[in-house]
Amino acid sequence: MTFSIIVVCYNAGEKLEKTIASIRRQTEDDYEIIVQDGLSADGSVERLSAAADLRLFRERDEGIYDAMNRAVSHAAGKYLFFLNCGDYFADEEVLAKVKREIAGNSGMDARRTEHGNGETDSRGAEKKRPRPMIFYGNIMERATGAHVMSNPVIDDFACFRNVPCHQACFYDRRLLVKRGFRTCYKVRADYDHFLWCYYKARAVTVYMPINVASYEGEGFSESGENRRRSAAEHAHIVKKYMSREQILKYRLIMLLTLAPLRTYLASHEKTAGIYQAIKRRMYQIRNLI
């Protein structure tokens, strides 16, 4: 099985049914749906139509990231994708497009292999194995109506500034089985995990020029208090993966490029579209250099 689509929920109401319907409209059927429910009491789970493609697990959890970790333990797909309640696939061909991207990148070269921990083949040569991969694309942000392009090149500055949101990422299952989300982070656990994948697990990141998800926005991580918590968690996380010199350099770049103003422009409906169009153009120019 290629894909496990994971939906975590708690009293999600009609959003749960709509998200599941979005998955079932996919033309590619090589997937399973994992619904991890935190013992909802609103009847939303009971309204789900039973089918072979859906596996439901109901148990108390300690929050969003704990629920995501629990869901991973049940997933059988080679690539895992987290689709929040209220978010949808951008169109009916998303999984088909991603599967083609995966197939097109299946021939790993020497730069995309790692040593096999001392294992040897029949000739006594050390085995090499493909490095785990993260395939990621773009999202459509319904709160602002903007098309948000992910950074096509993941490097140190990209990791400091803005990694793809998890609604845009298809993770090699090994990355989540080996190390789940750190639940000590209430807002930024997915950011911490992406940096761990990049720096510690040495995952290969592959940008796909496709729209993956229609993102609802204005969720848990975007309240006023959680925005402040997000900033504090970001500061704590980058210290684990980057040097003091790198952090100071990137903070200065963010200051000089008016990061607070750009954040404001990106978060308001009247300016988000223009801002995102300029950002897409900058990414395109960078790729041509």
FINURO-439263 format. One line per 2 residues: their letters; for each residue x, y, z of N, C-alpha, C. Coordinates in steps of 0.2 Angstrom, whole numbers. Atoms other than C-alpha are relative to their C-alpha. Last residue first. Example, Ala and Ser with C-alpha at 12.3 -4.5 7.8 and 13.67 -1.06 7.14 Angstrom:
% FINURO-439263
SA	-4,-6,-1,68,-5,36,-4,5,3; 4,-6,0,62,-22,39,4,6,0
//
This chain:
% FINURO-439263
IL	-7,-3,-1,100,156,-54,5,-6,0; -3,-1,6,84,149,-62,7,2,1
NR	-2,7,3,78,141,-46,3,1,-7; -6,3,-4,80,158,-37,1,-7,-3
IQ	-6,-4,2,69,167,-50,6,-4,3; -1,2,7,55,154,-48,7,3,-2
YM	-3,7,0,56,156,-29,2,-2,-7; -7,0,-2,55,175,-31,3,-7,1
RR	-5,-3,5,40,174,-42,7,-1,2; -1,6,5,31,162,-30,5,3,-5
KI	-4,5,-3,34,175,-16,1,-5,-5; -7,-2,0,27,189,-27,5,-5,3
AQ	-2,0,7,11,179,-30,7,3,-1; -2,7,2,10,175,-12,2,0,-7
YI	-7,2,-3,11,194,-7,2,-7,-2; -5,-3,3,-3,198,-20,7,-2,3
GA	-1,2,7,-14,185,-14,5,3,-4; -3,7,0,-12,188,4,2,-2,-7
TK	-7,0,2,-15,207,3,3,-7,-1; -1,-5,5,-34,209,4,7,0,-3
EH	3,2,7,-37,192,13,2,5,-5; 6,-4,1,-25,196,27,-2,-1,-7
SA	6,2,-4,-12,184,34,-7,3,-1; 2,7,2,2,185,21,-7,-2,3
LY	2,0,7,3,204,22,-3,-7,-2; 6,-4,0,5,203,41,-4,0,-7
TR	5,4,-3,18,190,40,-7,3,0; 2,6,5,27,200,27,-5,-4,3
LP	4,-3,5,27,215,39,-3,-5,-5; 6,-1,-3,34,205,53,-5,3,-5
AL	4,6,-1,47,198,42,-6,1,3; 6,-2,-2,54,215,36,-5,-6,1
TL	5,1,5,68,209,26,-7,1,2; -1,-4,5,81,216,37,-5,0,-6
LM	1,-7,-2,74,208,52,1,5,-6; 7,-1,-1,73,191,44,-2,7,2
IL	3,-1,7,91,193,38,-8,1,1; -1,-6,3,96,197,56,-3,1,-7
RY	4,-5,-3,87,182,63,1,7,-3; 7,1,3,95,171,50,-4,5,3
KL	0,-2,7,113,177,55,-7,0,-3; -1,-7,0,110,176,73,0,3,-7
IQ	6,-3,-2,103,158,71,1,8,0; 6,0,5,117,153,60,-6,3,3
ER	-2,-4,6,131,159,72,-6,0,-5; 2,-7,-2,122,151,87,2,5,-5
SM	-5,-3,-4,123,134,78,-2,7,2; -4,-5,4,108,125,71,5,4,5
YK	-2,3,6,98,109,76,5,5,-4; -2,7,0,94,110,94,4,-2,-6
KV	-6,1,-4,94,129,95,3,-7,0; -5,-1,5,81,129,81,7,0,4
IH	-1,6,4,69,120,93,6,2,-5; -3,6,-3,69,132,107,2,-5,-5
AH	-7,-2,-3,67,148,97,3,-6,3; -5,-1,6,53,140,87,7,1,3
EA	-2,6,2,45,135,103,4,0,-5; -4,2,-6,44,153,110,3,-7,-2
AS	-7,-3,1,38,159,93,5,-2,5; -3,2,6,24,146,93,7,3,-1
RR	-3,6,-2,19,150,111,4,-3,-6; -5,-2,-5,16,168,106,4,-7,2
RN	-5,-3,4,6,162,91,6,2,4; -4,5,4,-3,150,102,5,3,-4
EG	-5,3,-5,-9,164,114,5,-5,-4; -5,-5,-3,-16,174,99,5,-3,5
SE	2,-4,-5,-24,159,91,5,5,2; 0,-7,2,-16,152,75,-4,5,5
SF	-7,-3,-1,-10,135,81,0,8,-1; -3,0,-6,-27,128,84,6,4,1
GE	1,6,-5,-35,133,68,3,1,7; 3,-3,-6,-37,149,58,-2,-5,5
GE	-3,-6,-3,-33,140,42,-4,2,6; 6,-4,-3,-45,129,31,3,6,4
YS	-1,-1,-7,-31,122,20,-5,5,3; 4,-6,-1,-36,115,3,0,1,8
AV	5,0,-5,-22,102,1,-3,7,-1; 1,6,-3,-9,96,-12,-7,1,4
NI	4,-2,-6,-7,109,-25,-3,-6,3; 8,1,0,6,103,-37,-3,3,6
PM	4,-6,2,24,108,-41,-7,-1,-1; 5,2,5,31,93,-31,-3,6,-2
YV	5,-4,1,47,97,-20,-4,-2,-6; 2,0,7,57,82,-15,-6,5,-1
TV	6,-4,1,66,82,2,-1,1,-8; -1,-3,6,79,68,5,-7,4,-1
AR	5,2,5,79,63,23,1,4,-6; -3,-2,7,95,65,33,-5,-2,-6
AK	2,6,5,87,56,48,3,1,-7; -2,6,-4,96,69,60,-1,-6,-5
YY	-7,-1,-3,96,86,50,3,-7,3; -5,-3,5,81,84,38,7,0,3
CW	0,4,6,70,72,48,6,3,-5; -3,6,-2,74,81,64,1,-4,-6
LF	-7,-2,-1,70,98,56,4,-7,2; -2,-1,7,53,91,50,8,1,1
HD	-1,6,4,50,84,67,3,1,-6; -6,4,-3,53,100,76,1,-6,-4
YD	-6,-4,2,41,109,64,6,-3,2; -1,2,7,28,96,67,6,3,-3
AR	-3,7,1,30,98,85,1,-2,-7; -5,1,5,27,117,84,3,-7,-1
VK	2,-3,6,11,120,93,5,-2,-6; 8,0,1,10,110,109,-2,3,-7
YC	1,-6,4,29,105,109,-8,0,-1; -2,-6,-5,32,93,124,-2,7,-4
TR	6,-3,-2,22,81,112,2,5,6; -2,-1,-7,38,77,102,-6,4,3
FG	0,-7,-2,31,70,86,1,1,8; 7,-3,0,36,52,83,1,7,1
RK	0,-5,-5,54,45,80,-7,4,-1; -6,-1,-4,58,29,71,0,5,5
VL	0,6,-5,40,25,66,6,1,4; 4,-1,-5,38,43,59,0,-6,5
LR	-2,-6,-4,53,44,48,-4,1,6; -6,1,-5,51,26,43,1,6,4
RD	3,2,-6,33,30,35,6,-1,6; -2,7,0,41,40,22,-2,-2,7
YF	-6,2,-3,32,57,24,1,-8,-1; 1,7,0,20,65,12,6,-3,3
CA	-6,5,-1,20,83,16,-3,-7,0; -3,0,6,8,98,11,5,-6,-1
QH	5,2,5,-4,96,25,3,0,-7; 0,7,1,12,95,36,-6,-2,-4
CP	5,3,-5,16,113,33,-2,-7,-1; 7,1,2,31,116,22,-4,-3,6
VN	1,7,4,46,123,31,-7,-1,-2; 6,2,2,48,142,34,0,-7,-3
RF	5,-5,2,62,152,41,-7,-3,0; 0,-5,-5,75,142,50,-7,4,-1
CA	2,3,-6,73,127,39,-1,4,6; 7,3,0,73,137,24,-3,-3,6
FD	5,-6,-1,88,146,30,-7,-2,-1; 0,-2,-7,97,129,32,-5,6,1
DI	-7,-1,-2,92,122,15,-1,3,8; -1,0,-7,76,116,8,7,0,2
VP	-7,2,-2,74,121,-10,0,0,7; -2,6,4,56,122,-18,7,-3,2
NS	-7,-1,3,50,133,-4,2,-6,-4; -5,1,-4,31,130,-3,7,1,-3
MV	-5,5,3,19,139,-13,5,-1,5; -7,0,-3,4,146,-5,4,-5,-2
HA	-4,6,2,-11,150,-16,7,0,3; -7,0,3,-21,163,-7,2,-7,-2
GT	1,2,7,-40,163,-3,6,0,-4; -2,-6,3,-36,171,14,-2,0,-8
AR	1,-6,-4,-45,159,25,2,6,-4; 7,-3,1,-46,146,11,-1,6,4
EM	2,-2,-7,-27,143,10,-7,4,0; 5,-6,1,-23,133,-5,-3,2,7
IN	7,0,-3,-8,122,-2,-4,6,-2; 3,-6,-2,9,118,-11,-7,-1,3
GY	3,-4,5,19,102,-13,-2,7,3; 5,-5,-3,29,90,-2,-1,5,-6
FI	2,-3,6,38,73,-5,-5,6,3; 6,-4,-2,48,68,11,-2,3,-7
MP	2,-6,4,60,54,8,-6,4,2; 8,-2,0,69,41,18,-1,6,-4
RP	2,-5,-6,87,37,12,-7,1,0; 3,-7,2,88,22,0,-1,4,7
RK	7,0,1,99,8,7,-2,7,-1; 3,-7,0,117,3,6,-7,0,-1
KE	7,-1,3,124,-14,11,-1,8,0; 5,-4,-4,143,-15,15,-7,2,-4
AG	0,-7,0,151,-28,4,-5,3,4; -3,-3,-5,154,-45,10,1,7,0
RS	-7,-1,1,150,-53,-6,4,3,5; -3,7,1,133,-60,0,7,0,-2
DT	4,5,5,128,-43,6,4,-6,0; -3,2,6,134,-34,22,-4,-4,-4
EG	2,6,3,126,-25,37,4,-1,-7; -5,5,-1,137,-12,46,-3,-7,-3
NG	-1,2,-7,123,0,49,4,-6,1; 5,5,-3,117,0,31,2,-2,7
HE	-3,7,-1,126,15,24,-5,-4,5; -4,-1,-6,116,29,17,2,-7,1
TR	-1,6,-4,109,32,0,4,1,6; 6,1,-4,102,47,-9,0,-7,3
RA	1,-5,-5,119,54,-15,-6,-1,4; -4,1,-6,123,38,-23,-1,5,5
DM	-7,0,2,108,39,-35,4,-1,7; -4,-4,-4,90,33,-30,7,0,-3
GS	-7,2,1,79,27,-44,5,4,4; -2,6,-3,62,29,-36,7,-2,-1
NG	-6,-1,-4,61,47,-40,2,-6,3; -6,-4,4,49,46,-55,6,1,4
AI	-2,5,5,38,33,-45,6,3,-4; -4,5,-3,36,45,-31,3,-5,-4
ER	-6,-3,-3,31,59,-42,4,-5,4; -5,-1,6,19,48,-51,6,3,2
KV	-2,7,1,11,43,-34,5,0,-6; -6,2,-4,10,61,-30,3,-7,-1
KA	-6,-4,1,0,65,-45,6,-2,4; -3,3,7,-12,50,-43,6,4,-2
LV	-4,7,-2,-14,55,-24,3,-3,-7; -6,-1,-5,-19,73,-29,4,-6,1
EE	-6,3,3,-30,69,-44,6,0,4; 1,7,0,-47,73,-36,6,-4,-2
DA	5,2,6,-43,91,-32,0,-8,1; 1,-5,5,-35,101,-18,-4,-2,-6
FY	-5,1,6,-37,87,-5,-2,6,-5; 1,4,6,-47,94,9,5,-1,-5
DG	-4,-1,6,-45,102,26,-2,-5,-5; 1,-7,3,-59,104,39,5,1,-6
CN	7,-1,1,-53,89,49,-1,8,-2; 4,-2,-6,-34,89,47,-7,0,-2
LF	5,-5,3,-26,79,33,-4,1,6; 5,-2,-5,-10,70,39,-4,5,-3
FL	2,-7,2,0,60,25,-6,2,6; 5,-2,-5,10,44,28,-2,8,-2
YK	0,-7,-1,20,36,14,-6,2,4; -7,-2,0,23,17,14,1,7,1
GA	-3,-3,6,6,14,20,7,1,0; -4,5,3,2,2,35,3,3,-7
AH	0,-1,7,-4,14,48,5,-5,-4; 5,5,4,-9,8,65,1,1,-7
SV	-1,7,-2,6,15,75,-4,-5,-4; -5,3,4,5,31,65,1,-7,2
AR	2,2,7,-12,35,72,6,-4,-4; 4,6,-1,-5,35,90,-3,-3,-7
NM	-5,6,-1,8,47,85,-4,-6,1; -4,1,6,-5,59,77,5,-6,1
AD	5,4,4,-16,57,93,3,-1,-7; 0,7,-2,-1,62,103,-5,-4,-4
YI	-6,4,2,2,77,92,0,-7,3; 0,1,7,-16,83,93,6,-4,-2
GE	0,-6,4,-18,82,112,1,-3,-7; -2,-5,-3,-16,69,126,1,7,-4
DR	-7,-2,2,-26,55,119,2,7,4; -1,-6,-3,-42,45,124,8,2,-2
ER	-4,1,-6,-45,31,112,1,7,3; 2,-5,-5,-55,28,97,3,-2,6
FL	-3,1,-6,-47,20,81,-3,5,5; 1,-5,-6,-56,19,65,3,-3,6
RL	-1,4,-6,-50,10,49,0,5,6; 0,-4,-6,-57,16,33,1,-4,6
DA	-6,-5,1,-54,9,15,1,4,7; -7,3,-1,-64,-6,18,5,4,0
AA	-2,3,7,-80,4,21,7,-3,1; -5,5,-1,-91,10,36,2,-2,-7
SL	2,7,3,-100,26,33,6,-5,0; -5,2,5,-95,39,46,-3,-6,-3
RE	3,-2,6,-110,46,56,4,-2,-6; 6,5,1,-105,37,72,-3,1,-7
VS	-3,7,2,-89,47,71,-5,-5,-2; -3,-1,7,-98,64,71,3,-7,-2
GD	4,4,5,-110,59,85,4,0,-6; 4,-4,4,-104,74,96,-4,-4,-5
AS	7,1,-3,-96,64,110,-5,4,-4; 5,-6,2,-79,62,102,-7,-2,3
LG	7,1,-4,-68,49,111,-5,5,-1; -1,-1,-8,-51,56,105,-6,-1,4
DQ	5,-4,-4,-53,49,87,1,0,7; -2,0,-7,-39,43,76,-5,5,4
VI	3,-5,-4,-46,40,58,1,-1,8; -1,2,-7,-34,30,47,-4,6,4
IE	1,-5,-4,-39,30,29,0,-2,7; 5,1,-5,-31,18,17,-1,6,4
YD	-1,-3,-7,-23,21,1,-5,-3,5; -5,4,-4,-20,14,-17,1,4,7
DE	3,3,-5,-37,21,-24,5,-4,4; -4,5,-2,-31,34,-35,-2,-3,6
TQ	1,5,6,-46,44,-43,5,-6,2; -6,1,4,-48,53,-26,0,-6,-5
RR	1,-3,7,-66,57,-21,7,-1,-4; 3,5,4,-64,46,-6,-1,2,-7
IS	-5,5,1,-51,58,2,-3,-5,-5; -5,-3,4,-63,73,0,5,-6,-2
AI	3,0,7,-77,63,7,5,2,-5; 0,7,2,-67,59,23,-2,0,-7
TK	-7,2,1,-64,78,25,1,-7,-3; -2,-3,7,-82,82,22,7,-2,-1
EL	3,3,6,-87,69,35,2,3,-6; -3,7,1,-75,75,48,-3,-3,-6
KE	-6,0,3,-80,93,46,3,-6,-2; 0,2,7,-98,89,49,7,1,-3
GA	7,-1,3,-95,88,68,1,-1,-7; -2,-4,6,-76,88,73,-7,2,-3
NY	6,-4,1,-79,82,91,0,5,-6; 3,0,-6,-61,76,92,-6,5,0
CV	6,-4,-2,-52,72,77,-2,-1,7; 1,0,-7,-36,65,69,-6,4,2
VI	4,-6,-3,-36,61,51,-1,-1,7; 2,0,-8,-22,50,44,-4,6,1
IS	3,-7,-1,-21,46,25,-2,0,7; 5,0,-6,-10,30,24,-2,8,1
FT	2,-5,-4,-3,29,6,-4,-2,6; -4,-6,1,7,17,-5,-2,5,5
M	4,-6,0,0,0,0,4,6,0
//
